[in-house]
Amino acid sequence: MKKKNIDWSNLGFGYVQTDKRYVSNFKNGAWDEGVLTEDANVVLNECAGVLQYAQTVFEGLKAYTTEDGHIVTFRPDLNAERMESSAKRLEMPVFPKERFLDAVTKTVAANAAYVPPYGSGATLYLRPYMFGSNPVIGVKPADEYQFRVFCTPVGPYFKGGVKPLTIRVSDFDRAAPHGTGNIKAGLNYAMSLHAIVTAHHEGYDENMYLDPGTRTRVEETGGANFLFVTKDGKVVTPKSDSILPSITRRSLVYVAKEYLGLEVEEREVFMSEVKDFAECGLCGTAAVISPVGKIVDHGTEICLPSGMTQMGPVTKKLYDTLTGIQMGRIEAPKGWIHVIE
C-alpha cells in the first residue's frame, strides 16, 4: 500500500486524524457487531454517563513496520486483558478479548497507509477506549456504552535523542489507598494533571508519586512505571496494589531475565533507598524507557550515577533489546508480536 505523504522524520507526539476508526455500541445487554467509520466525531447527550461521572477506561499501544516489512502490534492481548480489568472495576461491560484484537487489527489494516516506514523513528499509536454513553443523572453506572479505537501516526517521544529527565517527589497522590490506581481509567489521569502542570512550571519533567498510605514507598509517575538498577546491575521494579500494571514494564522484566541474564526483583521500593541506585528509568508505551538523571525530594537532590547526558548502561541494553524485539531485529518470545499484514 502506498504510504501517505507525511514527513515521518519530523512527526511530533500528537494527534493526526486518520481515515478510519472502529466503533461498537453496547445496548440492551449486548455489543453490536461493530463497524469501521470515517466519522471522527463522537456525539453524546449532555447527560451522558461519561460526562457526569467519568465512567471511561482506555488503552494505548502501537503498530510498527518491522525490518522485514510487516505491520505488527506488540502484545495487544495484554491490553485487552487490562481493559477487561479496568471495565469490571468501573462496572462497565467487558469488550471481549477476541473482539478487542479484531478491532485493533481492522483499525490498523484500514489505516495501513499511516503506519510509518521502518527506520523512520515514527509509529502508529492506537487508542482503544470505552465510555458510558446514555443519560445518567443519578450516581450509578450507565446502561449503554461505546467502544472505539482510533489511531494516529506519532514521532519518537524523544525529539533529537534521549535526554535524562529531572523529576520531583510530588506532594499530591495519584491514587487513593484501595482506589483505582491499578486500572487505566481516565479519572486517574485527570487527578494527575494539576501535579504535572505545576511540575513543568517549576522546571521538572515529571512527578514521582509515593504510596498514598504512608508516603514512604515509590509508586509511579502520572503515566509510567519506575525501573531501577542497583550498583551491582540488579533490576528492581516497585510492587504495589495501587500502580498500573505496565505492559512495557512486564516485558522489560522478562527481557532482563531471559535475554540479558540479569537478576530482577519486583518488590516494595522505599524512598529512603533511591539514593543508592545506579540508574532509574520510567517505562511505558510512548518511549519504552525514559532515563531519569536527577530526583528532587523537597529541595534535596538525588543525582543518579548514570548522569544527565545519556541512558545508563543497563537501561540502554534493556531499551535496545526490547525495541529490537518490537521492530523485528531480535527474535520475539512466542505470542508477543501480532502480525497485521
C-alpha positions in Angstrom: 0.0 0.0 0.0 1.2 3.5 -0.9 2.0 5.5 2.2 0.6 8.9 3.0 2.6 11.9 2.0 3.8 12.7 5.6 7.2 13.9 6.7 7.7 10.9 9.0 11.0 12.1 10.4 9.5 15.3 11.7 6.3 14.0 13.3 5.7 15.1 16.8 3.9 13.1 19.5 0.4 14.5 18.7 -2.9 13.7 17.1 -3.2 13.4 13.3 -6.6 12.4 12.1 -6.6 9.2 10.0 -9.1 7.7 7.6 -10.9 5.1 9.7 -11.8 4.2 13.3 -13.7 1.3 14.8 -17.0 1.8 16.8 -19.2 -0.7 18.6 -22.2 0.1 20.8 -23.5 -1.8 23.9 -27.3 -1.6 24.3 -29.9 -3.9 25.8 -27.2 -6.0 27.4 -25.2 -6.8 24.3 -22.5 -5.4 22.0 -23.4 -4.8 18.3 -21.1 -6.3 15.6 -19.1 -3.0 15.2 -18.1 -1.0 12.2 -15.3 1.0 10.7 -16.3 4.6 10.1 -14.8 7.7 8.6 -16.6 9.9 11.2 -14.1 11.1 13.8 -16.7 12.8 15.9 -18.4 11.4 19.0 -22.0 12.7 19.5 -23.4 12.4 23.1 -26.3 13.5 25.1 -25.5 16.3 27.5 -26.2 14.0 30.4 -24.1 11.0 29.2 -22.6 9.0 32.0 -19.0 9.7 30.9 -19.6 13.4 31.1 -21.3 13.3 34.5 -19.4 10.6 36.4 -16.2 10.0 34.4 -17.1 6.4 33.5 -14.4 5.7 31.0 -11.4 3.5 30.5 -8.8 3.3 27.8 -5.7 1.6 26.5 -2.6 2.6 24.5 -0.5 0.5 22.1 1.4 0.9 18.9 1.7 -0.6 15.4 5.1 -0.8 13.8 6.7 -1.6 10.5 9.3 -4.3 11.2 12.6 -4.7 9.5 11.2 -7.3 7.1 8.3 -5.0 6.1 5.4 -6.5 8.2 3.0 -4.3 10.1 2.6 -5.6 13.6 1.4 -4.7 17.1 3.1 -5.6 20.4 1.3 -7.8 22.9 -2.2 -6.5 22.3 -3.7 -9.4 24.2 -2.4 -7.8 27.4 -4.0 -4.6 26.5 -7.3 -6.4 26.0 -6.9 -8.2 29.4 -6.1 -4.9 31.2 -9.1 -3.2 29.6 -11.2 -6.0 30.9 -10.0 -5.5 34.4 -10.5 -1.7 34.1 -14.1 -2.1 32.8 -15.0 -4.5 35.6 -13.7 -2.1 38.3 -15.9 0.7 36.9 -19.0 -1.5 36.5 -18.7 -1.4 32.7 -19.5 -4.3 30.3 -16.4 -6.2 29.2 -15.5 -5.9 25.5 -14.4 -9.5 24.7 -10.7 -10.1 24.2 -11.1 -11.7 20.8 -13.2 -8.7 19.6 -10.7 -6.3 21.0 -7.9 -7.9 19.0 -10.1 -7.9 15.9 -10.9 -4.2 16.3 -7.3 -3.3 16.7 -6.4 -5.4 13.6 -9.2 -3.9 11.5 -8.3 -0.3 12.5 -4.6 -0.8 11.7 -5.3 -2.5 8.4 -7.7 0.2 7.4 -5.1 2.8 8.1 -2.1 1.0 6.8 -1.1 4.0 4.7 -0.5 5.9 8.0 1.9 3.2 9.5 5.3 4.9 9.3 8.0 3.1 7.4 10.7 1.1 9.2 13.7 3.2 10.3 11.7 6.5 10.4 11.6 6.6 14.2 7.8 7.0 14.0 5.0 4.6 14.8 1.2 4.3 14.7 -0.3 5.0 18.1 -3.6 3.2 18.9 -6.1 4.3 21.4 -8.9 1.8 22.3 -11.4 3.3 24.8 -14.8 2.8 26.2 -17.3 5.1 27.9 -20.8 5.4 29.3 -23.0 6.9 26.6 -26.6 7.2 27.7 -28.0 9.9 30.0 -27.3 9.2 33.7 -28.3 11.8 36.3 -28.3 9.7 39.5 -25.0 8.3 40.7 -25.0 4.9 39.1 -23.4 3.0 36.1 -24.6 3.8 32.6 -26.8 1.3 30.8 -25.3 1.9 27.3 -21.6 2.2 26.3 -19.5 2.8 23.2 -16.2 1.1 22.5 -13.9 2.8 19.9 -10.4 2.5 18.5 -8.7 5.3 16.7 -5.1 5.6 15.6 -2.6 8.4 14.8 1.0 8.4 13.5 3.4 9.8 16.1 7.1 10.6 16.1 9.5 9.5 18.7 8.8 10.6 22.2 12.3 12.0 22.4 12.8 14.6 19.7 16.5 14.8 19.0 17.6 11.9 21.1 17.2 10.6 24.7 18.0 13.1 27.4 17.7 12.0 31.1 14.8 13.6 33.0 14.7 15.6 36.1 11.7 14.7 38.3 10.4 15.7 41.7 8.7 13.9 44.6 5.1 15.2 44.4 3.1 16.4 47.4 0.0 15.1 45.6 -1.3 11.5 45.4 -2.2 10.0 42.0 -4.5 7.3 43.6 -6.2 6.6 46.9 -5.5 3.5 49.1 -7.7 0.7 47.8 -8.7 3.0 44.9 -8.4 2.8 41.1 -4.6 3.3 40.7 -4.2 -0.2 39.3 -6.6 0.3 36.3 -6.4 2.5 33.3 -9.2 4.9 34.0 -9.4 8.4 32.7 -10.2 9.7 36.2 -6.7 8.7 37.4 -5.1 10.9 34.7 -7.4 13.8 35.4 -6.1 13.7 39.0 -2.5 14.0 37.8 -3.0 17.0 35.5 -2.6 19.7 38.1 0.5 18.0 39.5 2.2 17.7 36.1 1.4 21.3 35.1 2.9 22.6 38.3 5.9 20.4 38.0 6.5 21.7 34.5 6.1 25.3 35.7 8.8 24.6 38.3 11.2 23.2 35.8 10.7 19.4 36.3 9.9 16.9 33.6 7.7 14.6 35.7 6.5 13.7 39.2 7.4 10.8 41.4 4.3 9.7 43.4 4.7 7.9 46.7 2.3 5.4 48.2 -0.8 7.3 49.4 -1.0 5.4 52.7 2.4 6.0 54.2 4.2 8.2 51.6 7.4 6.2 52.2 7.4 3.9 49.1 7.9 4.7 45.4 4.8 4.1 43.2 4.9 5.5 39.7 4.6 8.8 37.7 1.4 10.1 36.2 1.8 7.8 33.2 4.7 5.4 33.6 6.1 2.8 36.0 9.6 3.1 37.6 12.5 0.8 36.9 15.7 1.0 39.0 19.1 -0.6 38.6 21.4 -1.3 41.6 25.1 -0.6 41.6 25.8 -4.3 41.0 23.5 -4.5 38.0 20.3 -5.9 39.5 17.0 -4.6 38.0 14.4 -3.5 40.6 10.8 -2.6 40.0 8.3 -1.3 42.6 5.5 -3.6 43.6 2.2 -2.1 44.8 -1.5 -2.8 44.5 -2.1 0.9 43.5 0.1 1.2 40.5 -0.8 0.4 36.9 0.5 -3.0 35.7 2.5 -1.7 32.8 2.8 -4.0 29.8 6.2 -2.4 28.9 7.5 -2.9 32.4 6.4 -6.6 32.4 8.1 -7.0 29.0 11.3 -5.4 30.2 11.4 -7.6 33.3 11.2 -10.7 31.0 13.9 -9.3 28.7 16.1 -8.6 31.7 15.8 -12.1 33.0 15.6 -14.2 29.8 17.6 -12.2 27.2 20.2 -10.4 29.3 20.6 -12.8 32.2 20.1 -10.1 34.8 18.7 -10.6 38.3 15.3 -8.9 38.8 13.4 -8.0 41.9 9.8 -6.9 42.0 9.3 -5.6 45.5 8.4 -2.6 47.6 10.9 0.2 46.9 11.4 2.7 49.8 12.1 6.4 49.0 15.0 6.2 51.5 16.9 3.7 49.3 16.5 5.6 46.0 19.8 7.5 46.6 21.6 4.1 46.5 20.5 3.1 42.9 22.8 3.5 39.9 20.2 4.0 37.3 16.5 4.9 37.1 14.0 4.9 34.2 10.3 5.5 33.5 8.8 2.7 31.3 5.7 2.9 29.2 4.3 2.6 25.7 5.3 6.1 24.5 9.0 6.0 25.0 9.7 2.4 26.2 12.2 3.7 28.7 12.8 7.4 29.7 16.0 7.7 31.7 16.0 9.7 34.9 19.1 11.6 35.8 18.0 13.6 38.9 15.3 13.2 41.5 14.5 16.2 43.7 12.9 15.5 47.1 11.7 18.8 48.5 15.0 20.5 47.8 17.3 17.5 48.3 18.8 16.5 45.0 19.5 12.8 44.3 21.8 12.6 41.3 21.9 9.2 39.7 25.5 8.0 38.8 24.3 7.4 35.3 24.3 11.1 34.9 22.3 13.7 32.8 23.7 13.1 29.4 22.7 9.6 28.4 21.0 6.3 29.4 22.8 4.2 31.9 24.4 1.0 30.5 21.8 -1.5 31.8 18.9 0.8 30.9 20.3 1.1 27.4 20.7 -2.7 27.0 17.0 -3.1 28.1 15.9 -0.4 25.7 17.8 -1.7 22.7 16.7 -5.3 23.3 13.0 -4.6 23.7 12.9 -2.2 20.7 14.8 -4.7 18.7 12.1 -7.3 19.5 9.4 -4.8 18.6 11.0 -3.9 15.3 11.8 -7.4 14.3 15.6 -7.2 14.6 15.6 -9.7 17.5 13.5 -12.8 17.7 10.5 -12.3 19.9 9.0 -14.6 22.5 6.1 -16.6 21.3 2.9 -14.6 21.1 4.5 -11.2 21.6 4.1 -10.0 18.0 0.7 -9.8 16.4 1.1 -9.5 12.6 -1.5 -7.3 10.9 -0.1 -7.7 7.3 
